[in-house]
Amino acid sequence: MKRKLLLTIVSFYLVTQVFAQSIKGRVEDEKKIPIVGATVIIEGTKKGSFTDAQGTFEIKEVKAGKYKLKISSLGSNPGYKEVEVGTNGAFVNIQLKEDQKKLDEVVVVGYGVQRKREITGSVAQISGKSLNDMPVPSFESALQGKLAGVNVTTGSGLAGSGAVVRIRGIASIGAGGDPLYVVDGIPITQDYFLNGNGGGMNNNPLATINPNDIETIDVLKDAGASAIYGSRGANGVILITTKRGKKGSKKGPNVNFSATVGTSQPTALPNMLNTSQYLQLRQEAWENDGGTGRVWLPGYSSAQSSAAAREAAYNKASQNNTDWVKLTTRLGFKQNYDLSISDMYKKISYYAGISYSNNESYLVGNSYNRLSGRLNLDFRISKKIKVSTNSSIAQGNNFRVNSAWAGGLGSAMSTALPIYPVRYKDVNGGDSAYFRGGDNPLIAQEQKVWRVGETRVINNVAIDYNPIKNLYFRGQGGYDYMQLLDDQYNSPQLLNIADSIGGNAYRTGTFTNNLNYFITGTYNYNPNDNNKFSFMVGNEFQKSTASVRTQRTEKTSGPFYDKTPDSLYQNQVSPGSAWAFLSYFSRVNYSFKDKYFAQLILRADWSSRFGENYRVAFMPAVSASWVLSEEKFLRNNKSISFLKLRASAGRSGNSNINGNARFLTYRTDGLYNQQAITYPTQAANPNLRWETSFIWDAGLELGLFNDRIFTTVDYFDRRVSDAIIENLAISPSTGMDNYTANVGRITNRGLEFGIKTRNLVGKFRWSTDFNITKIWNSIDDIGAYSQDAVGGGTNDTRPIIGSPIGTNYLVRFSHIDQQTGLPVYLDLNGNPTSKWDIANRVGAGSVLPDASGGLTNTFSYKGFDLSVLINFVIGGNIYESSAKRQLGVVTDWNMRTDLFDRWQKPGDNAQFARLTLNEANYGSNTVWINTTQFLHDASFARLRNITLGYNLQPKAIKKLKHVRSVRMAVIATNILTVTKYPGLDPEIARDFENATDRNMSPNITYLTPPQERTYSFQINVGF
């Protein structure tokens, strides 16, 4: 009996061992990047599995023995792998070759991944490799010209400056127009106004993200894709997925090192007048106004000075000829170094990277350096549980200088006159103290220390639990911390006091804590081979708090970060702001015969940002697609290899507003009877609610001739209701200045077209990517308010019914009168007039271009490759706000050589008016005359990037021990720009005062530093 029992137990054990094995493995592409959603099937059976987000799979309950696996994935050629299953199962690493017919077939969507075939919304993807093909101030600039519907305007030449990213145009006036950025599942802090726009630049909250850590970027563009993010998805969503562990070679883990060094210089320099030219033109203006003798000169004399004093001042000034542009610019130097290591074992995988970059711009004293580190881990605790972590920390230091309106190169283009010396001369003819009779930008350049230090920590941990077949749970918690320390030190020389007294130092610290968690449950239900369902439900919570601390000390010898002050004259902490979101969402996907797909999204958001009467919003969306190429009538078509139609419709929202917009706010200012005065400034609005967008989209994806040609076309329509407008003027009788309300309606429609062609294949390969987006935009309603109720910052852009957002609101310029040399304007009725009157302003020009896009050609032969990117803008306008002082009334500003084409005598057909020192001669009471004379066509085509690379061939690699790959490249950016725009740079992303300014006035330039032209050398080595 005992023997029979023993035999039974042993037999049961052996049978269990035979049937309880698993085949585990990882599927990756030729670049060892994990392939998500690949199908792995034991040939001859229906037993199989799908790969997860890390490219891993598991086929359970397999007998011991030899099998042949068939691996298929959209975007790759099918692969086969022989595997032998023993008593301990089997682990295989499978590499699929890329199928050029279908690229980028797996994409990340909100809270999950999907095969591109299954996508029913409009989603675009770009690989991390494409982000590192040229040096950029921040990763988002590398998206420029590469994705249809994604318009990127790169920042100015300032190091650390940001870009303006718009997905399918702009459909907001007072709420933020930027997309939502999500890093590894965490919606991150992206406030461009945390540090204001001091010095002529906004802080870039994305600058500390290391592009080399990014695996892919997926852009959700329509409601079918972005509605899963509800009240924050209306401007599109940019999902950033960072790199994870990859299987190393037999010799060890994957180790990669890259280094990039290069130089930078401005794409253009202003053509300012030198001393002799300046004196000539100013003298001419003086004489045109009836003046006699020498003209008076700013910093040397005045209009009331005697003729002799003016003559002496003129002679003294003519001895100087300072080139302030040359003194405030230089040849910049750039360097970037990245080191990463990754590997994958049976139960753990990791990716670790460290990066250092120092971006020294062409502006003297301006640089941005970043030191960052990342560690991503994946633990397979058991067959059912996996834990993943993403950890990054970065320290960015922005050594700032005044720019634009604040000084530096901006002063060199305006109030720093060539007649001013840098320093006074002593009795021996040498330099002594700084010249202070006029604007001298070198005083601040040499005597002011300004550093904004940013510490950024983005961490999250996720747990995946698979309790039973087809049921998956994921819980993720994240923490995003941003600390900005704005340190400024003014030396005694800058303050014009004795060195023994010491200077003063200021520190403004902004501290933002962003906490986030979400929980999702997904169940896949496949009743038969034709019908497949996927149900996902989830809950998310996010809370953000910000506080500000200001410190000040005097009689000190250095900034706070360099010297601990002995005493503080000011140490103040303000609570800042706080907001929270609580959300519930669900997504249902259905597919029939793997060619008909449908999706339903439901999301409800609660937000503390809105009035107590409207805290909750409901955002549904529905979408569907049909793969026609799988139908019998097209399956064997020799021309059409892939054809898909899709459509979506839904509601999405925009909640990106000031967290205090709904509150009654107060201000304490001044004294009355020795007591501080507190008074209300902003009216409360308990009915403030979401800006709601109804969005629908129709798209087509078409592959021809075995996908040698692949094109996408989308038409989209976005109707915004309850548009938010901030700082609305209200009746003075209320005792308050303004309030925020939902008063607008906006229409934003557009057409996208993208095409990829493989022109030549074989040893010599040539491919072309082209995309273009056309936008129609109009404001349909702003309630009972007039155009002047809302302004784009300090600029003349206004919301005008029937016109695009941010239309320029200007007096029309007609011509220069050939007899008098004076400007002629048009009144409201189009009649010529010599009087400039603000009442004659009309809508003119457009902030938004008619179309924009990019063209990329890529060539490769053996180890060589060449990539050429051209981005372009068609239509739209730029208003050159500084030109009214550089090319108008002669003031205390320097002027441009363009004024050589000016009226000088009757009969002259000139571009610019007769020179004058008196604005009244131009029919105005101010020198700030905004007219269409300085509104220009914004069209341009820019040779954005050329990269010539060489990959060391396998024969040469074999001679290098422990080296897996070597790539070298030379890179040039912003080589050539073709445009009619007469200013420095037709691509503008200047400083902005607030979200309204950023939405309405991105086409206004005011002494904005031009972009930089760079030449770099890059080397990448894999071990």
KEGUDREN-640868 format. One record per residue (C-alpha): x, y negated, z negated. Coordinates in steps of 0.02 Angstrom, whole numbers, plus 32768, in hexadecimal, padded with zeros to 4 digits. Each point is the difference from the previous one (the first is absolute). Example, Ala and Ser with C-alpha at 12.3 -4.5 7.8 and 13.67 -1.06 7.14 Angstrom:
KEGUDREN-640868
826780E17E7A;80457F548021;
***
This chain:
KEGUDREN-640868
800080008000;808C7F8A7FD1;805D802D809F;7F657FD8806A;7FE87F5A7FA6;80B67FD5801A;7FF6802B80B9;7F637F978010;80557F6A7FAF;809C8012806B;7F978014809E;7F997F677FD3;809F7F9D7FE2;804C803580A6;7F607FD9805F;7FF87F577FAB;80B37FDD8032;7FDC803480B2;7F657F928014;80257F6C7F8D;80927FB3805D;7FFE7F54804E;80557FB38096;80387F527FD1;805C7F838069;80167F548046;7FDF7FBF80AF;80637F6B803F;802B7FAA80A2;80A77FF08057;802E7F717F8B;7FD7806B7F68;7F687F957FDA;7F7280687FB4;7F6E80238074;7F587FE97FAC;7F6880648035;805D80848065;7FA780A88013;8062809B7FCE;7FAE80A78030;803C80B37FF8;7FF4803380B7;7F7A807F8023;7F9D7FD27F64;7F937F717FC0;806A7FEE7F64;80577F597FF7;80147F587FAB;801C7F45801F;80977F997FCC;7FE87F7A7F7B;80457F507FF1;80AF80477FE3;7FF580768094;7FF580997F90;7F8780928010;7FD580A47FAD;7FAA809B8046;7FC680697F6D;7FDC80BA7FEB;807380438085;804180B38005;80B980218003;8041801480B2;80337FA3809C;7F917F7C804F;80027F7F808A;7FC17F547FD3;7FB57F89807E;80117F4A7FD2;7FA17F79805C;7FF07F467FE4;7FBE7F738069;80997F9F8033;807280988008;801980968070;7FC280A47FB4;808280617F9E;801880B67FCE;805F80477F6C;802980B37FD2;7FF4801C7F45;801980977F90;7F9A80057F60;8051805C7F70;7FCE801E7F4D;80247F4B7FD7;7FA37FBA8095;80577F948081;80327F4B801B;801F7FBE80B0;80377F598042;7FB37FDC80AB;80337F788077;7F8D7FCE808F;80387FA38099;7FA67F5F8026;7F7A800A8084;80137F618065;7F4D80158039;7FB57FD27F59;80647F8E7F8D;7FDA7FCF7F4D;7F71807A7FEE;7FF880027F41;7FD77F617FA1;7FE67FCC7F4D;7F527FBF7FD7;7FBD7FBD7F5D;801480827F75;8036808A8078;8043803380AA;7FAC803380A2;8033804280A9;7FF57F788082;7F8A806E8062;7F857FF57F6F;800D7F447FE7;7F5D7FA78023;803D7F507FD5;80867F90804A;80A880297FB2;80AF7FD4803E;80A1804C7FC2;80B77FD08007;809280667FC0;807E7FC37F81;808880138084;7FAF7F748065;800D7F8C7F69;80BD800D7FF8;802B7FE080B6;80247F487FDC;80297F927F6A;7F667FA47FC1;7FDC7F947F65;7F7E807F7FC5;7FB980A38043;7F5D7FB6803F;80607F988080;803780A28053;7F4A80228032;80047F6E8078;7FCD802A80B1;7FF380BB7FDF;7F4980207FD5;7F647FCA805B;7F917F927F95;808B7FD87F85;80417F4F8015;809D7FD77F9E;804B7F537FF7;80AD800E7FB7;80357F817F7D;80777F71801A;80BD800E7FFB;80007FFB7F42;8042809D7FAD;7F77805D7FA3;7F737FA8805C;7F61805F8026;7F9A8021809B;7F497FE18026;7FAC80A5802D;7F547FFF804D;7FA3809E8031;7F827FDC8089;80007F467FE6;7FC67F9B7F6B;7F4E7FF77FBF;80117FA37F5B;800C7F4A7FD0;801E7FFA7F45;802480B57FD3;80A480558028;8014803780B4;809080797FE6;7FE680BD8008;7FFF806A7F64;80A980547FE3;7FFF80AD7FAF;80A580537FD2;7FF280BB7FDD;7F4B7FE97FCC;80187F627F98;7FB27F5B803A;80937F907FD5;800E7F4A7FCA;800E7F95809C;7FDD7F4E7FC6;80627F84806A;7FD67F717F8B;804080437F5A;80907F86800C;7FAC7F788066;80587FB88098;80867F9A7FAA;80987FDA8069;7F9E801B80A0;7FEA80BD7FF2;7F88807D7FB2;803C80967F9F;7FF880A18067;7FB880897F8F;80338088807C;80B87FD2800F;803C807B7F7B;7FBA8098805C;808F805C8053;7FD4802A80B6;807680957FFD;7F9280547F7C;7F677FFD8072;7FCE80A08059;7F687FBD805E;7F8B7F6C8005;7F4A801F802D;7F907F6D802A;7F4580127FE3;7FA97F868073;7F45801F800A;7F7580257F84;800880B98027;80B180017FBC;800A7F717F83;7F5480097FAD;804580837F89;80547F6A7FAB;7F5A7FA67FF6;80047F4B7FCA;80B87FED802A;8009805080AC;7FB17F7F8073;80A97FB78035;804480AE8023;806B80717F95;80B980268011;802C80A87FB1;80B880177FD9;803D80B17FE1;80B080107FBC;8078808E8024;7FFB80A67FA6;807280967FF0;8036805A809E;804D80AC800E;80BD7FF28009;8077806C8062;805B809A7FC4;80927F917FD1;7F9B7F957F89;7F807F747FF4;7FE07F7A8082;806F7F697FDF;7FED7F64806C;80647F607FFD;7FE47F66806A;80567F588007;7FD17F658062;80677F61800B;7FDF7F68806A;7FF77F468015;7F717F85800E;7FE87F57804E;7F677F958029;7FA3802580A1;80027F448020;80417F607FB2;7FA97F578000;803F7F7C8079;800D7F717F83;80467F53802A;80B47FD77FD2;802C7F587FB5;80177F9E80A2;7F5E80468047;7FA17FE07F60;803C7F4D7FF3;7FD87FE280B6;7F4D803D7FF3;7FE07FA97F5A;80457F5E8045;7F8F80138097;7F6780187F90;80317F657F9C;800F7F96809D;7F5E80478047;7FAB7FBF7F63;804B7F52801C;809380117F89;80A37FA5801D;80B180297FCB;802C80A97FBB;7F7780747FC6;7FF180277F48;803480AF7FCF;7FBA80747F78;807D80137F73;80647F688037;7F8C7F6B8014;7F4A7FCD800B;7F8F7F9D8072;80137F6E7F88;80BE80028006;80587F6F8052;8044800F80B0;80B180037FBC;7FD880887F83;7FAC80688086;80977FE98072;807780387F77;7F9380957FD5;7FF5803080B8;80BD7FFD8012;801880667F63;7F7F80828032;804B801380AE;80A180417FB1;7FA780A07FCB;7FC4808C8070;7FCB808F7F90;7FC0809E8052;7F8B803A7F76;7FC380948068;80B18043800A;801B7FE57F45;7F63805F7FCE;801680958074;808680858018;802180AB8049;7FA780787F8B;803A80AF7FD3;7F9480997FE2;802680A87FB5;7F9580957FD1;803180A97FB8;7F9080977FE1;802980A77FB3;7F81808C7FEA;7FFE80B77FD2;7F72807D800D;7FE080BA7FF7;7F77807E7FE4;800080A07F9C;7F77807D7FDB;7FB07F9B7F74;804F7F558009;802D7F808083;804C7F557FEC;80317F63805C;80757F827FB0;803F7F61804F;805F7F647FD3;80107F65806A;805A7F5A7FFB;7FE67F718078;803D7F4D8007;7FAA7F93807F;805D7F5C8011;7FA17F8A8070;80457F77806E;7FC97F7F7F7E;80917FD17F8F;7FE680467F51;7F6B806E802E;800780BD7FED;7F9780917FC4;804D809C7FB5;7FA6809D7FCA;803780987F9E;7F7F808A7FFE;7FF280B57FCF;7F7E8087801C;7FE280AF7FBE;7F7080698044;7FE480AE7FB5;7F89808F8021;7FEB80917F84;7FA0809E8029;7FD380337F4F;7F9780928038;7F9F803B8097;7F737F8D7FCC;80577F687FB8;807C7F85804C;80437F607FB3;80477F728068;80567F617FC9;80337F63805E;80747F897FA6;80527F648043;80577F6C7FB1;80467F6B805B;80577F5F7FD0;7FF77F74807F;805C7F5B7FED;7FCD7F728071;80817F757FFC;7F957F75803E;801E7F57804D;7F867F768025;7FB9800F80AF;7F7E7FB48071;7FAA7F6E7FA8;8066801E7F61;80AC7FD98048;809880598045;7FF1801B80BB;7F567FAC7FF0;80567F617FC7;807F8011808D;7F6C7FFA8076;7FAD7F6C7FAA;803D7F887F79;80BB802A7FFE;803A7F7C807D;80A4800F805F;80327F547FBE;800980477F50;80A780477FC5;800980997F90;806C7FA27F83;80367F4E7FE2;80B27FD3802B;80797FCC7F77;80807F748010;807B80798051;7F83803C8081;7FE080A67FAB;7F5B804B7FCA;7FBA7FD07F56;7F4E80097FBE;7F6B803E8065;7FA97F82806F;7F577FD97FB1;7FC17F71806A;7F9180798062;7FD580B78010;809B806A7FE5;7FD280B98008;80B180377FD3;7FEB7FC37F4E;7F7C80847FDE;805A807D806F;809F7FF47F9A;7FC07FD07F54;7F6080627FEB;7FF980B87FD1;7F5E8055802D;7FE280BA7FF0;7F5E805F7FFE;801F80AC7FB7;7F7D8085801E;7FF780A67FA5;7F8780798051;7FD080AA7FBC;7F83806E805E;7FE380AA7FB0;7F7A80858009;7FE280B37FD1;7F8480758054;7FBD80AC7FD3;7FB680728084;7F9580907FC1;7FB9808A806D;7F9580697F89;7FAC80688086;8009801380BA;7FCF7F618060;7FEB7F967F63;80837F7C7FDC;800F7F7C7F79;807C7F717FFC;801D7F867F75;807B7F718011;80347F747F8C;806C7F6E8036;80587F6A7FB6;803C7F6C8065;80637F7E7F9F;80407F5E8049;806B7F827FA2;80307F5C8052;80807F917FA8;80107F598058;80A07FAF7FBF;80367F51802F;80957F9F7FC0;801F7F498027;80B37FCA7FE1;80317F567FB9;803A7FCC80AD;7F5480268046;7FAE7F9F7F74;80807F748016;803480027F4A;80A5801B7FA8;804780B08003;80127FFC7F43;7F437FF37FEC;7FE180A2805C;7F7780338077;7F53804A7FE8;7FBE80AF8021;7F5180418021;7FBB80AF8001;7F5380348037;7FDB80B67FE1;7F6B80568050;7FD680AF7FC2;7F82806D805A;7FC680AB7FC5;7F9880698076;7FB880A47FBF;7FA5807B8070;7FB980AE7FFB;7F9380688070;7FB680AE7FF9;7FC0805D8098;7FB080A8801B;7FFC805080AC;7FA3809B8037;8013804D80AC;7F6B80678038;800C806580A0;7F6180688016;8040804380A8;80847FE28085;7F9C7F738051;7FC97F9A7F6A;80767FB17F83;7FD87F897F71;806F7F9F7F8A;7FB57FA87F69;80657F847F99;7FC77F9B7F69;80697F8D7F97;800F7F7D7F7A;807F7F747FF8;802B7F797F82;807A7F708013;802C7F757F88;807A7F72801B;803B7F7F7F82;80757F6E801B;80507F877F87;80757F6D8015;80897FC37F8D;80597F5A801B;80A17FCE7FAA;80697F63800A;80A27FC77FB3;806F7F688013;80B77FD87FE4;803580A88043;808780398078;7FA680888061;7F5E805A802B;7FA480737F88;803C809F8052;80B47FC97FEE;7FFF7FAC7F56;7F9680167F64;7FC37F527FD0;80277FBF7F53;7F527FB77FF0;7F5E7FF68063;7FA47F5E801E;7F6D80618046;7FC880B47FE6;7F4E801B8037;7F9E809E8028;7F5D7FFA8061;7F8C80968012;7FF77FF480BD;7F76806C8048;7FB880B07FFB;7F8B8066806C;7FC280B3800C;7FAD8076807B;7F99809B7FDB;7FD080688097;7FA5809F8031;8010804580AF;7FD88095806D;802F803E80AB;7FAE808B8065;80518045809C;7FAF8078807A;80448053809C;7FAB8071807E;806780708071;80977F937FDB;7FC57F808080;7F6E7FA57FAE;802A7FA07F62;7F9C7F937F89;80297FA47F5F;7F9A7FA87F7A;804F7F8D7F7E;7FA87FBA7F67;80557F8E7F83;7FC37F937F71;80727F7E7FB1;7FF07F9E7F60;80717F687FF0;801F7F827F77;802E7F7D8082;7F4B7FDA802A;7F6E7FAD7FAB;7F9E805E7F7D;7F6B800F8075;80628054808D;808680707FB7;7FD6809E8063;800D801D80BB;7FD180988068;80698023809B;7FC5808E8074;8048803180A9;7FDC80858082;806C80378092;800880898084;806E803E808C;7FF380778092;809580568052;7FBD800D80B1;809C80558041;7FCA809D7FA2;7F60800C8064;7FF88081808C;7FED7F7C8087;80A87FB17FCF;8062808C7FAF;8060802F809D;80077F53804C;80AB7FE4804D;7FFF7F447FE4;7FA97FE97F58;805E805B7F77;7FAB7FAB7F6C;7F647F957FEF;7FAE7FC87F60;7F737F867FDD;7FE07FBA7F53;7F927F807FAC;7FEA7FBB7F51;7F937F867FA1;7FFB7FCA7F4E;800F7F7C7F79;80A37FCC7FB2;802C7F727F8C;80807F7E7FD1;801F7FDC7F49;80AA7FAE8011;7FDB7F5D7FA6;803E7FA17F69;7FCC80647F67;7FC47F607FAC;7F957FC48092;7F5B802C7FAB;80277FA87F5B;7FE27F527FBE;80B17FBE7FED;80457F6F7F9C;80987F928007;805C7FA57F76;804F7F60803F;80267F587FAF;7FD47FB87F57;7F6C7FA07FB9;800D7FB87F51;80A080667FEA;7FA180A08027;801780708098;7F757FF28081;7FB080A2803C;7F847FFB808E;7FAE807E8079;8049800F80AF;7FAE80988051;7F49802E7FF4;7FD080B27FD1;7FA9806E8080;7FAB809A7FB6;7FC2802D80AF;80AC800C804F;800780A6805D;80618067807C;80267FC180AD;7FA980888064;802E803C80AF;7F97806C8071;807B80528077;7FE580708094;807D804A8078;80008067809F;809D8052803E;804580708087;809F80698001;8038804380A8;8092806D8032;802A801780B8;80728076805E;802E80707F6E;80017F637F92;808C7FAE8061;7F8C7F6A7FF3;7FA07FE87F5E;7F917F6A7FE3;7F897FBF7F7C;7F7A7F7C8013;7F987FB67F72;7F777F7F7FF7;7FD77FBF7F54;7F827F877FB8;80077FBB7F4F;7F747F937FBB;80257FAD7F5A;7F787FC17F8E;80117FAB7F57;80AA7FBD8035;805A7FB67F6B;80377F4B8004;80677FBB7F70;80137F4E7FC0;7F597FC68046;7FE07F4A7FD8;7F697FE37F91;7FA37F667FC4;80687F8E7F90;7F687FF57F8E;802880AF7FC1;80A47FC27FB8;805E808B805A;806D8006809A;7FD280A0805B;7FC180B27FFB;800880A48061;7F698047805B;7FC480788087;7FC87F8C808B;8048803A80A5;7FE080778091;808980358079;800A8069809E;80A280568030;8001806E809C;808C804A8062;8045807B807D;809B806B7FE7;8061805B8084;8098806E7FE8;805B80728078;809480767FEF;80538045809C;808B807D8017;80447FBB80A2;809480748011;802280A67FA9;809780718003;80B47FCF7FDD;7FD87F4A8020;7F627FCD7FA5;7F9E7F5F8008;7F627FDA7F9F;7F987F627FF1;7F8B7FC57F77;7F8F7F6C8022;7F757FB47F9A;7F967F64800A;7F717FBE7F94;7F817F7D8032;7F9D7FA67F77;7F607F988007;7FE17FA47F5D;7F807F807FC8;7FB77FB37F63;7F448010800B;7FCC7FA47F62;80487FA37F6A;7F5A7FD87FAD;7FD87F4C7FDC;80B67FCB7FFE;805D7F96807E;80A88027804F;805A7F947F81;7FBC80657F6E;808D807C8021;80AF7FDD803D;8093806D802C;80757FC17F79;804B7F57802B;7FE4801D80B9;7F797FC88076;7FA880A7801D;7F4980117FD9;7F7280808009;7F9E7FC78098;7F5F80588031;8015806180A2;80BD7FF47FFB;808580787FC0;80377FFE7F4B;807C7F757FE1;7FDE7F958097;806C7F658008;7F9A7F647FDA;80587F718059;7FED7F5C805A;8017802080BA;80997FB18051;7FE67FC880B4;809E7FB08046;80827F777FF0;7FC67F5D804D;807D7FD9808B;7FEF7F447FE9;80067FF07F43;805980A07FD0;7F8180207F76;7FA380A27FE0;7F4D8013803D;7F8780707FA3;7F50803E8020;7F6B7FDB7F93;7F76807E7FD9;7FAC7FDC80A8;80A180198062;801B7F478020;80B37FBC7FFA;802D7F967F6A;809E7FB37FBA;7FC7801B7F4D;802A809E7FA1;7F6880247F92;7FE880997F93;7F477FFB802C;802E803280B2;804380AB7FD0;7FBE80958061;802380BA8003;80988020806C;806C8097801E;7FFE80A47FA3;8063804C7F72;7FE580AD804B;8051803780A3;7F96803F808F;806580A18003;809E804B7FB8;806180A18011;80A480558023;806080638082;808380817FD1;806D805E807C;806B808F7FC2;808780568066;806E80947FD2;808780648055;806280867FA7;803B7FAD7F60;7FD57F4E8032;7F5C7FA47FE4;7FC67F508024;7F647FAB7FBA;7FBF7F578039;7F6D7FAB7FA8;7FA67F678041;7F737FB37F9D;7F8F7F7A8046;7F727F887FDA;7F897FBC8082;7FA07F607FDB;7FDB7FAF7F5A;80517F5F7FC7;80887FBE7F8F;7FEF7F597FAB;80AD7FB57FE3;7FD77F967F6A;80AF7FB87FE8;80077FBF80B3;7F907F6D7FD5;80937FBA7F9B;808C80408070;7FB07FC580A3;7F8A7F777FC8;800D7F627F98;80B57FDB7FD2;800C80167F43;807F803B7F80;800A80A58060;808080328080;7FBB802380AD;801B807C808D;80537FE580A7;7F5880248051;7FE07F467FE4;80757FD98090;7F6180198069;7FAC7F667FB5;7FAC7F658046;807A7F708013;7FB57F8B8083;7F5C7FE7805C;7FE180848082;805C808A7FA3;7FA880A88007;804480417F5B;7FD980907F8B;800F7F977F62;7FC57F537FD0;805D7F5D7FEE;806B80067F64;7FC27F9D7F6B;801E7FEF7F46;7F4C7FCF7FE2;7F7980878006;7F7E7F7A801F;80447FF480B1;7FC280B2801A;7F537FCE7FC6;8013804F7F54;80197FD37F4A;806F80977FDF;809A8051804B;7FAE80AB7FE8;7FA17FFB80A4;7FBB80AD802A;7FD2800C80B7;7FFC80838087;80A27FB78045;805C80797F8E;7F8C8095801C;805A807B8070;7FE180A4805A;803D808B7F8C;801E80818089;80A880567FFF;805B80A0802D;809280307F92;80888081801B;7FEA803A7F4E;807980907FF6;8084805E8063;804D809B7FB4;808780648056;802A80A07FA2;806F80988012;7FE880A77FAA;809F80657FEC;7FEE80A18063;7FFE80AE7FB0;80AE802D803F;80497F677FAC;7F99801C7F62;804980AF7FEB;80AB7FB37FEC;7FC47F9A7F6A;7FF280697F64;7F5F7FEF7F9D;7FBA7F82807D;7F558027804B;7FE47F67806D;804D7F58802C;7FA77F708055;80487F55802A;7F9E7F6C8043;80137F4A802C;7F647F987FE2;7FD07F528039;7F607FA57FCD;7FA87F658041;80737FF48096;7F947F998074;7F5B7FA37FF5;7F9D7FC48096;7F837F787FD3;7FC27F53802D;7FFC7FCD7F4A;80797F6D7FEA;8023801E7F48;807C80747FAD;7FA080A37FF6;7F5480308043;7FF0808B7F7E;7FCD7FB27F5B;7FE480457F51;80227F6B7F92;7FD87FDF7F49;7F497FFC7FCC;7FA77FAE7F6F;7F7780827FE8;7F9C8086805A;7F967F7F805B;809D7FAC8042;804780A98034;7F61802B8060;7FE07F598051;80AB7FB58023;807C80858036;80207F9D809E;803C7F627FA8;80BB7FE37FFA;804D7F7A7F94;80BF80018002;7FF680BE7FFA;80AB80558013;8002806680A1;801780BB7FFF;80AC804D8005;805D8056808B;806580947FC0;808780728043;8021809F7F9D;805E80A38000;7FB280997FAF;804280AC7FD7;7F9C80947FBD;8055809D7FC2;7FA8809F7FCA;805780837F95;
***
